[in-house]
Amino acid sequence: MIAAIVRTSLRGLRRDRGAMLLSFILPVAFFSIFAVIFGQSHSSTAKVSVAVVDEDQSPASQRLAEGLKAEPSLNAFTRPEDKKDEAPKPDYTAQTAESGVKSGEFPAALIIPKGFGAHPISFEPHTDDEPKIQILHDSSDPIAAQVIAGMLQKVVMTSMGDVMANQSVDYLSRAAGGLTGEQRKRIDSDLAQYREYLKQKDAAGTTAAKPAQEQTLVAMQIRDVVGEHKNASMISFYAAGIGVMFLLFTASAAGGSLLDESDSGALDRVLSSRVSMGTLLAGKMTYCTVLAFLQLCVMFLWGWAVFHLDLWQHIAGFLVMGISTAFAVANFGMILASVSKTRAQQGGVSTLLILTMSAIGGSMFPRFLMPPTMQKAGLFTINGWAIDGFTKVFWYDEPLIHLWQQVSVLLGAGIVLFVIARFFARRWESQ
């Protein structure tokens, strides 16, 4: 008897594609996504992009800049990447580098100040008047500045070993009351040999050994140039990320009403009147768009009332992004209803797609902390483009004209999805 019940249940599961998806496909999909994001942390880490500005132009600062560019954990560059059929662009300055961080072009910039070459490193406590390396930082990415600061100390030790040796000799001389001429001559000879050794190591493509103890060898200062005076930190990011994910669920449920009406026979009665399938689908889509937009309004109003989100200062950008996002998710709901044969099938497929899109698109985990491949994959989701647009509005304070790319993609995706949904909805007209 028990075996018969098990066989019957298995046959029912095999016929229920939605349950099959939720039982086997969704767990594997989520495992794969998070394995790609986190599973490679033991072997490789995504490079941190940083613009390097050398204001000193001394031999020491140039060696430091070259060392940063050669560091495998960093994607360091001194000027914008050359594009085809365009003249080479000039090196970054402190002003252009700061503008690049503020616009989201890269998460951080490192500025080597004038006077760095005179005293590049120090084993003593740093003073307020000595030149400090500036790390300009976008605080929406809390990892980048810390990685750059750590790599800066490493590069100083690996690319400026002779400078460290010279500094050590100076400290020794002062502590011992001075060196004799013979001692100074012998040390200078050893340092010359060490410099030659470093040149040979660099030519062979290797680096000097890292000292056992790490110290803060260079004076530096980390300064947030984006988000420094924001009232609500990353509240807008989470409001957009969570909001878009639940918008997709809402649109899926609202679009599924077509399947309920088909099962009850109400859809046949509507189509037998003067209402065409295209008109009905457009009406459903409009309702889903209004519902999704109202849901976003509630989410952001709650963020404003409880978490002090700067909503009213960015109301124009919110309206543009909110309507565009609502339009895209509404048509996502339409196509799910049009291609699904039953409500159960639609529920299973929508859950699989929405959770997968949310994981890849940044609703569950910030895309800037993902590997580069996953970041690019997020651009194939509604979540990714919507979050990017809301981040431009609330975090970077960019004007409306800078939202053209996100708005164009969301509106274009909505139109394409509606056309596809209309194509599949023909099956109801032929019944």
C-alpha positions in Angstrom: 0.0 0.0 0.0 2.8 2.4 0.9 4.6 1.6 -2.3 1.5 2.3 -4.3 1.1 5.7 -2.6 4.8 6.5 -3.4 4.4 5.5 -7.0 1.3 7.6 -7.4 2.9 10.6 -5.8 6.0 10.2 -8.1 3.8 10.1 -11.2 2.0 13.3 -9.9 5.4 15.0 -9.4 6.5 14.0 -12.9 3.4 15.6 -14.4 3.7 18.7 -12.3 6.5 20.6 -14.0 6.3 23.5 -11.6 7.0 21.2 -8.6 9.8 19.6 -10.5 11.4 22.9 -11.1 11.1 24.0 -7.5 12.4 20.6 -6.2 15.4 20.1 -8.4 16.2 22.9 -10.8 15.9 25.9 -8.5 18.2 24.6 -5.8 20.9 23.6 -8.4 20.6 27.0 -10.0 21.0 28.9 -6.7 23.9 26.6 -5.7 25.6 27.3 -9.0 25.2 31.1 -8.8 26.5 31.4 -5.2 29.3 28.9 -5.9 30.5 31.2 -8.8 30.3 34.3 -6.5 31.9 32.9 -3.4 33.4 29.6 -4.3 36.4 31.2 -6.1 37.5 33.3 -3.2 40.2 30.8 -2.1 41.9 30.9 -5.5 41.2 34.2 -7.1 39.7 37.6 -6.3 38.2 40.1 -8.7 40.6 42.8 -9.4 39.9 46.3 -7.9 40.0 49.1 -10.5 42.0 52.2 -9.4 43.1 55.3 -11.2 46.6 56.3 -10.3 47.7 60.0 -10.5 51.4 60.8 -10.1 51.7 64.4 -9.2 55.3 64.1 -8.0 56.9 62.6 -11.2 60.0 61.6 -9.2 61.8 58.3 -9.7 60.3 57.0 -6.5 56.8 57.9 -7.4 57.2 56.5 -10.9 58.4 53.2 -9.5 55.5 53.1 -7.1 53.0 53.8 -10.0 54.6 51.0 -12.1 54.5 48.7 -9.2 50.8 49.3 -8.7 50.1 48.7 -12.4 52.0 45.4 -12.1 50.2 44.2 -9.0 47.9 41.3 -10.1 45.2 42.1 -7.5 44.7 45.6 -8.9 43.6 46.9 -12.3 45.6 50.1 -12.0 45.8 52.6 -14.8 47.0 56.2 -15.2 44.7 57.3 -18.1 41.5 56.3 -19.7 41.6 53.3 -22.0 42.2 54.2 -25.7 39.2 53.6 -27.9 39.4 52.7 -31.6 39.6 55.7 -34.0 40.1 58.1 -31.1 43.2 60.1 -30.1 45.0 58.9 -26.9 43.5 60.6 -23.9 45.7 62.5 -21.4 46.7 61.1 -18.0 44.3 61.5 -15.1 44.8 64.5 -12.8 43.5 64.8 -9.3 40.4 66.6 -10.5 39.6 64.1 -13.3 40.3 61.1 -11.1 37.9 62.5 -8.5 35.3 63.1 -11.1 35.7 59.5 -12.3 35.0 58.2 -8.8 32.0 60.5 -8.4 30.5 59.3 -11.7 31.0 55.7 -10.9 33.6 55.1 -13.6 35.8 53.4 -11.1 35.5 52.8 -7.4 38.7 54.5 -6.2 41.6 56.7 -7.2 45.1 56.9 -5.7 47.0 60.2 -5.9 50.7 60.4 -5.2 51.3 63.9 -4.0 54.2 66.3 -4.8 57.1 65.8 -2.4 56.6 62.1 -2.1 60.0 61.4 -3.7 61.9 63.3 -1.0 60.6 61.1 1.8 58.8 58.1 0.2 58.7 55.9 3.2 59.2 56.1 7.0 59.6 53.7 9.9 58.6 56.4 12.3 55.1 57.7 13.1 53.8 59.9 10.3 53.4 63.6 10.9 50.5 65.8 9.8 52.7 68.0 7.6 54.3 65.2 5.5 52.9 64.5 2.0 50.2 61.8 2.2 49.0 59.5 -0.6 45.3 60.1 -1.1 42.9 57.3 -1.7 39.6 58.7 -3.1 36.9 56.3 -2.4 33.3 55.6 -3.4 31.8 54.3 -0.1 29.1 52.3 -1.8 32.0 49.8 -2.4 33.4 49.3 1.1 36.0 46.8 0.0 38.0 48.7 -2.7 39.7 51.2 -0.4 40.9 48.6 2.0 42.2 46.4 -0.7 44.1 49.3 -2.3 45.5 50.4 1.0 46.8 46.9 1.7 48.2 46.5 -1.8 49.9 49.9 -1.5 52.0 48.6 1.4 52.9 45.5 -0.4 53.9 47.3 -3.6 56.2 49.7 -1.6 58.0 46.7 -0.1 58.3 44.8 -3.3 59.2 47.6 -5.7 61.1 50.0 -3.5 63.3 47.6 -1.5 66.5 49.7 -1.9 64.7 52.8 -0.7 63.7 50.9 2.4 67.3 49.8 2.9 68.6 53.4 2.6 66.0 54.5 5.1 67.1 51.8 7.5 70.7 52.8 7.2 69.8 56.4 8.1 68.0 55.2 11.2 70.9 53.0 12.1 73.4 55.9 11.6 71.4 58.2 13.9 70.8 55.6 16.5 74.5 54.6 16.6 75.9 58.1 16.6 77.1 58.0 13.0 78.9 55.6 10.7 82.6 55.5 9.8 83.7 56.1 6.3 84.5 52.5 5.8 81.2 51.3 7.1 79.3 53.8 4.9 81.4 52.7 1.8 80.6 49.0 2.5 76.9 49.7 3.0 76.7 51.7 -0.2 78.4 48.9 -2.1 75.9 46.3 -0.7 73.0 48.6 -1.6 74.3 49.0 -5.2 74.4 45.2 -5.5 70.9 45.0 -4.1 69.6 47.5 -6.7 71.2 45.4 -9.4 69.6 42.3 -8.0 66.2 44.0 -8.1 66.7 45.0 -11.7 67.5 41.4 -12.6 64.4 40.2 -10.7 62.2 42.7 -12.5 63.6 41.7 -15.9 62.8 38.1 -15.1 59.2 39.0 -14.3 59.4 38.3 -10.5 59.4 40.4 -7.4 61.5 40.6 -4.3 60.5 38.6 -1.3 57.9 40.1 1.0 59.2 41.0 4.4 57.8 38.9 7.3 56.4 41.9 9.1 54.1 44.5 7.5 54.2 48.1 8.6 52.6 51.3 7.5 55.5 52.5 5.4 53.8 55.3 3.5 51.6 58.0 4.9 48.1 57.8 3.3 44.6 59.1 3.8 41.4 57.6 2.7 38.7 60.1 1.7 35.1 59.3 0.7 34.2 61.5 -2.2 30.8 59.8 -2.9 28.3 59.3 -0.1 30.3 61.3 2.4 27.3 63.4 3.3 24.5 61.0 2.5 21.8 60.7 5.2 20.7 57.2 4.4 23.9 55.5 3.2 22.9 52.6 1.0 19.2 52.6 1.8 18.2 53.5 -1.8 20.3 50.5 -3.1 18.4 48.0 -0.9 15.1 49.7 -1.5 15.6 49.3 -5.3 17.1 45.8 -5.0 14.4 44.3 -2.8 11.7 46.4 -4.4 12.4 45.1 -7.9 12.5 41.5 -6.8 9.1 41.7 -5.2 7.8 43.8 -8.2 8.6 40.8 -10.4 6.6 38.5 -8.1 3.7 41.0 -8.0 3.6 41.2 -11.8 3.8 37.5 -12.2 0.8 37.0 -9.9 -1.2 39.8 -11.6 -0.4 38.5 -15.0 -1.4 35.0 -13.9 -5.0 36.2 -13.7 -5.2 35.5 -17.4 -4.8 31.8 -16.7 -7.4 32.0 -14.0 -9.9 33.7 -16.3 -9.1 31.1 -19.0 -9.8 28.2 -16.6 -13.1 29.8 -15.4 -14.3 30.6 -18.9 -14.3 34.4 -18.3 -11.6 34.9 -20.9 -13.8 33.4 -23.6 -16.7 35.6 -22.7 -14.5 38.7 -22.8 -13.0 37.8 -26.2 -16.4 37.1 -27.6 -17.3 40.8 -27.0 -15.7 43.8 -28.7 -12.5 43.4 -26.7 -9.6 42.0 -28.7 -6.7 40.0 -27.3 -4.3 42.8 -27.9 -6.5 45.3 -26.1 -7.0 42.9 -23.2 -3.3 42.2 -22.9 -2.6 46.0 -23.0 -5.1 46.6 -20.3 -3.7 43.9 -18.1 -0.2 45.3 -18.7 -1.3 48.8 -17.8 -2.8 47.5 -14.6 0.4 45.6 -13.7 2.5 48.7 -14.4 0.3 50.9 -12.1 0.4 48.3 -9.4 4.2 47.8 -9.6 4.8 51.6 -9.6 2.5 52.0 -6.5 4.5 49.2 -4.8 7.7 51.0 -5.5 6.3 54.3 -4.2 5.3 52.6 -0.9 8.8 51.0 -0.6 10.6 54.3 -1.1 8.1 56.3 1.0 8.8 53.9 3.8 12.5 54.4 3.3 12.0 58.2 3.5 9.8 58.1 6.6 11.7 55.5 8.6 15.3 55.5 7.3 15.6 59.1 6.2 16.1 58.4 2.5 16.6 61.5 0.4 13.5 60.9 -1.7 12.2 64.4 -2.4 15.5 65.7 -3.6 15.6 63.0 -6.2 11.8 62.8 -7.0 12.2 63.4 -10.8 14.8 60.6 -11.1 12.7 58.3 -9.0 9.6 58.9 -11.2 11.5 58.2 -14.4 13.2 55.0 -13.1 10.1 53.9 -11.2 7.8 54.1 -14.3 10.5 52.5 -16.6 11.0 49.6 -14.1 7.3 49.1 -13.5 6.7 48.9 -17.3 9.5 46.3 -17.8 8.3 44.0 -14.9 4.7 44.3 -16.0 5.5 42.9 -19.4 7.6 40.2 -17.8 4.4 39.1 -16.0 2.5 39.2 -19.3 4.9 36.9 -21.1 5.0 34.4 -18.2 1.2 34.2 -18.3 1.2 33.9 -22.1 3.7 31.0 -22.4 2.4 29.0 -19.4 -0.4 26.4 -19.8 -1.5 26.2 -16.2 -1.3 28.4 -13.1 0.9 25.8 -11.3 3.3 25.8 -14.2 3.4 29.6 -14.3 4.1 29.7 -10.5 7.0 27.3 -10.7 8.6 28.9 -13.8 8.2 32.4 -12.4 9.7 31.5 -9.0 12.7 30.0 -10.7 13.3 32.9 -13.1 12.7 35.7 -10.5 15.0 34.3 -7.9 17.7 33.5 -10.4 17.4 37.0 -11.9 17.4 38.6 -8.5 20.6 36.7 -7.4 22.4 37.5 -10.6 21.1 41.1 -11.0 22.1 42.3 -7.6 18.9 42.2 -5.6 20.4 39.7 -3.1 24.1 40.5 -3.3 25.8 43.7 -4.7 27.0 43.2 -8.3 30.2 45.2 -7.7 31.4 42.4 -5.3 30.8 39.7 -7.9 33.3 38.3 -10.3 33.5 40.2 -13.6 31.6 37.4 -15.5 28.7 37.5 -13.0 28.6 41.3 -13.3 28.2 41.1 -17.0 25.5 38.4 -16.6 23.6 40.7 -14.4 23.1 43.0 -17.4 20.7 40.4 -18.9 18.3 41.0 -16.0 15.7 43.6 -15.3 17.1 43.8 -11.7 20.6 44.8 -12.9 19.5 47.7 -15.0 16.9 49.0 -12.5 19.4 48.9 -9.6 22.0 50.7 -11.7 19.5 53.4 -12.6 18.3 54.0 -9.0 21.9 54.0 -7.8 22.7 56.8 -10.3 19.7 58.8 -9.0 20.1 58.4 -5.3 23.8 57.7 -4.8 25.7 59.6 -7.6 23.1 62.4 -7.9 23.3 62.2 -11.7 21.0 64.3 -13.9 18.1 62.7 -15.8 19.9 62.7 -19.1 22.4 60.2 -17.7 19.6 57.7 -17.1 19.0 57.3 -20.9 20.8 54.0 -21.1 18.9 52.3 -18.2 15.6 53.8 -19.3 16.1 52.8 -22.9 17.0 49.2 -21.9 14.0 48.8 -19.5 11.5 50.4 -22.0 12.9 48.4 -24.9 12.8 45.2 -22.9 9.2 45.9 -21.9 8.2 46.4 -25.5 9.9 43.3 -26.7 8.4 41.2 -23.9 4.9 42.6 -24.8 5.3 41.7 -28.5 6.4 38.1 -27.6 3.5 37.8 -25.1 1.0 39.0 -27.7 2.4 36.3 -30.1 1.9 33.5 -27.6 -1.5 34.8 -26.5 -2.9 33.9 -29.9 -3.7 30.4 -28.5 -6.6 31.9 -26.6 -8.1 33.5 -29.7 -8.1 30.2 -31.5 -9.9 28.3 -28.8 
